[in-house]
């Protein structure tokens, strides 16, 4: 089986590629990246392609002839979408559209996973928590607008061209290897730097009152594979643990693992223009369709992120 992963060099893409290679020994993984990776870093075939370029995407689809496409590539950092809204909108919408149109142009109908986001739900009424797939979408950032567009585009091309597109709306996820711009590795990297004597013993934070539903990335990529294999084309599935944690409690737990005392300081630059108080998902639909359940305990997820950040600091010090 030939599988194409866009964004294979990203956080989720790397975990997904490793998972698929373990789960499907005979699979042929093709990955789209904007930077060429060493060929021995992963048993995959890499393609350096800008997904915004129509002809390049059509040529790639003609060459690979994928049977499954996991479309992960996106600008995913919410604050950056406020700084340059059109870059996020163009990147996320045009890239997916080019992939879909390339499949149509070549008469291909692979199973396609379209990755939306729980950010599309926006500020939710208390009576709508936990959040199920049928509540109204209320995007509150340019990033979430782009994800609503990707989500609806997937549905539209399923309806209009009978493409086998399945959609997911993942809630927050983290794990080893995530960019430190995101909240959990941001805290963990600061702690790791403090432990190594590279930063004063102060962790800078944004809004700690928000509550988020975190799932380990290793569970998320299992969900993605199961949705592609067992999900119903045209349907959308939340990927969530069903448990929300305050950002304050996550910080407290990470600090409890520190080997040195930690102080906390609020940094106004880390606070978003629009705050979503609570995101907690209902993944019942996903569980019924695929049998998926999260397996990595929350505490282990946080410890693994911190240990990964400690290792990154050691590697920086050695270089």
C-alpha positions in Angstrom: 0.0 0.0 0.0 1.2 3.5 -0.9 0.5 6.1 1.7 1.2 9.9 1.3 1.8 12.0 4.4 1.9 15.7 4.0 3.9 17.5 6.7 5.9 14.3 7.4 8.7 16.3 8.9 6.3 18.0 11.4 5.5 16.9 15.0 2.5 14.8 14.2 3.8 13.7 10.8 6.9 12.0 12.3 4.9 10.2 14.9 2.4 9.1 12.3 5.1 7.8 9.9 6.7 5.7 12.7 3.3 4.3 13.8 2.3 3.3 10.2 5.7 1.7 9.5 5.3 -0.3 12.7 1.6 -1.2 12.1 1.9 -1.9 8.4 5.2 -3.7 7.6 4.6 -3.8 3.9 3.6 -0.1 3.5 5.4 2.3 1.2 5.4 5.7 2.9 5.8 8.9 0.8 6.2 12.1 2.7 5.9 15.7 1.6 8.2 18.2 3.3 9.6 21.6 2.6 13.0 20.6 3.8 14.9 17.5 2.7 15.4 15.0 5.5 18.3 12.6 5.7 17.3 9.4 3.8 18.2 7.3 6.8 16.1 9.2 9.3 13.0 7.3 8.5 12.1 4.5 6.1 10.2 6.8 3.8 10.5 8.4 0.4 10.7 12.2 0.7 9.3 14.7 -1.8 10.2 18.4 -1.3 7.1 20.1 -2.6 5.4 23.4 -1.9 1.7 22.4 -1.7 0.6 25.8 -2.7 1.9 25.2 -6.3 -0.7 23.5 -8.4 1.6 21.9 -11.0 4.0 20.6 -8.5 1.2 18.9 -6.5 -0.3 17.4 -9.7 3.0 16.0 -10.7 3.6 14.5 -7.3 0.2 12.8 -7.2 0.7 11.4 -10.7 4.1 10.0 -9.6 3.0 8.5 -6.2 -0.5 7.3 -7.0 -1.3 7.1 -3.3 -4.0 4.8 -1.9 -4.3 6.8 1.3 -3.4 10.5 2.0 -2.9 11.9 5.5 -3.1 15.6 5.0 -1.3 17.0 8.1 0.7 19.9 6.6 -0.6 23.3 7.9 0.3 26.5 9.7 -0.8 25.4 13.1 0.3 28.1 15.6 -2.7 30.2 16.5 -0.9 33.4 17.6 1.0 33.5 14.2 -2.3 33.5 12.4 -3.2 36.8 14.1 0.2 38.3 13.0 -0.2 37.3 9.4 -3.8 36.0 8.7 -3.6 35.6 5.0 -0.4 33.5 5.2 -2.3 31.0 7.4 -5.5 31.1 5.3 -3.7 30.7 2.0 -1.3 28.0 3.2 -4.0 25.9 4.9 -6.8 26.3 2.3 -4.8 26.3 -0.9 -2.6 23.4 0.0 -5.6 21.1 0.7 -7.5 22.3 -2.4 -4.5 21.5 -4.6 -4.2 18.0 -3.2 -7.9 17.3 -3.8 -7.9 18.8 -7.3 -4.8 16.8 -8.2 -6.6 13.6 -7.2 -9.6 14.5 -9.3 -7.4 15.5 -12.3 -5.7 12.1 -12.3 -8.9 10.1 -11.7 -7.8 8.9 -8.3 -10.0 8.3 -5.3 -7.7 7.5 -2.3 -8.9 7.6 1.2 -8.1 11.1 2.4 -7.8 12.3 6.0 -8.6 16.0 6.4 -7.4 17.3 9.7 -9.5 20.1 11.2 -9.2 21.4 14.7 -11.3 21.7 17.9 -10.4 25.4 17.7 -13.2 25.6 15.2 -15.7 25.2 18.0 -14.5 28.5 19.6 -16.2 29.7 22.8 -18.7 27.1 23.7 -21.8 27.4 25.9 -21.4 25.5 29.2 -24.3 23.3 28.3 -22.5 22.2 25.2 -19.5 20.7 27.1 -18.3 18.1 26.5 -18.2 19.2 22.8 -19.8 16.8 20.3 -19.5 17.1 16.5 -22.9 18.6 15.9 -22.6 21.9 17.9 -22.2 25.1 15.8 -18.7 26.1 14.7 -17.7 29.5 16.1 -14.1 30.1 14.9 -12.3 32.8 16.9 -8.9 33.1 15.1 -7.7 33.2 11.5 -6.2 29.7 12.2 -9.6 28.3 13.2 -11.3 30.0 10.2 -8.8 28.1 8.0 -9.6 24.9 9.7 -13.3 25.3 9.2 -12.6 25.9 5.5 -10.5 22.7 5.3 -13.2 20.8 7.2 -16.1 22.0 5.0 -14.0 21.6 1.8 -13.5 18.0 2.7 -17.2 17.5 3.1 -18.0 19.4 -0.1 -15.7 17.3 -2.3 -17.1 14.1 -0.8 -20.6 15.3 -1.7 -19.7 16.7 -5.1 -17.1 14.2 -6.3 -17.8 11.2 -4.1 -14.2 11.3 -2.8 -13.5 9.0 0.2 -12.7 11.9 2.5 -12.9 11.5 6.3 -12.5 14.4 8.7 -11.2 14.7 12.2 -11.3 17.6 14.7 -8.4 16.9 17.1 -8.4 18.6 20.5 -5.1 19.6 22.0 -2.3 17.1 21.8 1.3 17.0 22.8 4.2 14.6 23.2 7.9 14.3 22.6 9.2 16.4 19.7 6.6 19.2 19.7 7.7 22.7 18.9 8.3 24.8 22.1 5.9 27.5 20.8 3.1 25.3 22.1 2.1 25.4 25.7 3.3 22.1 27.2 6.8 22.0 25.6 7.1 25.8 26.2 6.8 25.1 30.0 9.0 22.0 29.7 11.8 23.7 27.7 11.9 26.6 30.2 12.2 24.1 33.1 14.9 22.1 31.2 16.9 25.3 30.6 16.5 26.4 34.2 17.8 22.9 35.4 20.8 23.3 33.1 21.6 26.7 34.3 20.8 28.4 31.0 17.8 30.5 32.2 17.0 32.3 35.4 14.6 30.2 37.6 11.5 31.9 36.2 8.9 30.2 33.8 7.1 32.8 31.7 3.5 32.0 31.0 0.3 33.3 29.5 -3.3 32.7 30.6 -3.3 29.8 33.1 -7.0 29.7 33.7 -8.0 28.1 30.4 -8.9 24.4 30.4 -7.8 22.1 27.6 -8.4 18.5 26.6 -5.0 17.0 26.0 -4.3 13.7 24.3 -0.8 12.2 23.7 0.3 12.4 20.1 1.0 8.7 20.0 -2.7 8.1 20.7 -3.7 10.7 18.2 -1.9 9.1 15.3 -3.5 5.7 16.2 -6.9 7.5 16.0 -6.0 8.9 12.5 -5.1 5.5 11.2 -8.3 3.9 12.5 -10.4 6.7 11.1 -8.8 6.3 7.7 -9.4 2.5 7.8 -12.8 2.4 9.5 -14.4 5.8 9.4 -17.3 6.6 7.1 -16.4 8.9 4.2 -18.1 12.3 4.7 -18.2 12.0 8.4 -16.3 14.0 11.0 -14.8 12.7 14.3 -13.6 14.4 17.4 -10.2 13.1 18.7 -10.2 13.8 22.4 -9.5 12.3 25.8 -12.8 13.6 27.3 -10.9 15.1 30.2 -9.9 18.8 30.5 -7.0 20.1 32.5 -6.4 23.7 33.5 -3.1 25.1 32.1 -2.3 26.0 35.7 -2.5 22.4 36.7 -0.3 21.3 33.8 2.3 23.9 34.8 2.1 22.8 38.5 2.7 19.2 37.5 5.6 19.9 35.2 7.2 22.1 37.9 6.8 19.3 40.4 9.1 17.2 38.2 11.8 19.9 38.3 15.0 19.2 40.1 15.3 22.9 41.1 12.9 25.5 42.5 10.8 27.4 39.9 9.1 30.8 40.0 6.3 31.8 37.6 5.8 35.1 35.8 2.9 36.2 33.5 4.1 37.5 30.1 1.5 39.7 28.5 2.9 38.8 25.0 1.8 35.2 25.6 -1.9 36.0 26.0 -4.1 35.6 22.9 -6.4 38.4 21.6 -9.4 36.0 22.0 -9.4 33.5 24.8 -11.4 30.2 24.7 -12.1 29.3 28.4 -12.8 25.6 28.0 -12.3 23.0 25.4 -13.3 19.4 26.3 -14.3 16.9 23.7 -16.7 14.1 23.3 -15.0 11.3 21.3 -17.9 8.8 21.6 -18.5 8.9 17.8 -14.9 8.0 17.1 -14.9 5.3 19.8 -18.0 3.6 18.4 -16.7 3.7 14.8 -13.2 2.5 15.5 -12.9 1.1 19.0 -10.2 3.8 19.7 -9.4 4.7 23.3 -6.5 6.8 24.6 -3.8 4.6 26.1 -1.0 6.9 27.3 -1.6 8.2 30.8 -1.6 12.0 31.3 1.2 12.0 33.8 3.4 9.9 31.5 2.7 12.3 28.6 3.9 15.2 30.6 7.0 13.4 31.9 7.9 12.2 28.4 7.6 15.8 27.1 9.9 17.1 29.9 12.5 14.3 29.4 12.5 15.0 25.7 13.1 18.7 26.3 15.9 17.8 28.8 17.5 15.7 26.0 17.2 18.5 23.5 19.1 20.8 25.9 21.8 18.2 26.4 22.2 18.0 22.6 22.4 21.7 22.2 25.1 21.9 25.0 27.1 19.2 23.2 27.0 20.9 19.8 
